[in-house]
Amino acid sequence: MLRTPVSCKVVAAVGYEDASNILEVEFHSGKIFQYSQVPREVYERFLGARSKGRFFHHYVRDRYPHKHMR
């Protein structure tokens, strides 16, 4: 999945797949997680958020099923 680099101390890049509603988040630590059942609107708001880390913690983390990819 293609990911868009973002300016954040914690999150390095974010990607989204419309066909499956999967949000992929790459962290500066090198870890990558995929979150399923995420509406495209959440992805778009994530990209537009002033604080990507804060948005992730409030609106993504622990709200959607996820799996550790790497």
N, C-alpha and C positions, 0 to 999 in steps of 0.2 A: 504494500500500500504506500502510495506517495504521501509524505508528510511535509507540512509547511513549517519551516523554522519560525520560532516565536522568540520575542525578547522577554526573558523571564529567568530568575535565578534558579528555579526548580525545574520547570518544563522546558525542554529543548525544542520539541516539534510536536505538531498535532496533525492527524490525518483523519479522513472520513470516507466511508464507502456507502454510497446511497443505496445500492442494491440490497445490502444487508443491515443497514443502520448501525454500522460498527464505527465507533470512535477509537482511534489509536493514539495513545499518548506516550511519547518518548521523553524520558527524564535525563537530566545532565549526568546522572549516575550511570547511565547506560541501560537502565531497565526500560522495558517496553510493555505496556498493558493494553489490552483491547477490551473495550466496554461495549456490550451489546444492547440493543433496543433503545439506542440514543436517537432522539429526533434530530433531524438536520438543523433545526432552529437552535438547539443547544450547542452544536458544533459552531454555527455561525456566531452565536453570542460569545462562545469561548474565544474565537479568533479576535473578536472586537473588544473583548474585556480589557480594561485598563490594567488590571492585575490578573494575569493568567493563573498564577498560583492560588490566589484567593478564590477565583471563579472555580477552579478545579476542586478545591476543598469544599466549597459550598454547594455546587451544583452537579458534580460528577462523582467524586469519590463516595463510595458506600451507597450510591443511589441506583446504580445499574449493575447487572451481572458482569463480572469481568474475569479475565484470565491473564496470567503472567506469560508473556511471550519470550522474553529474554531478560 
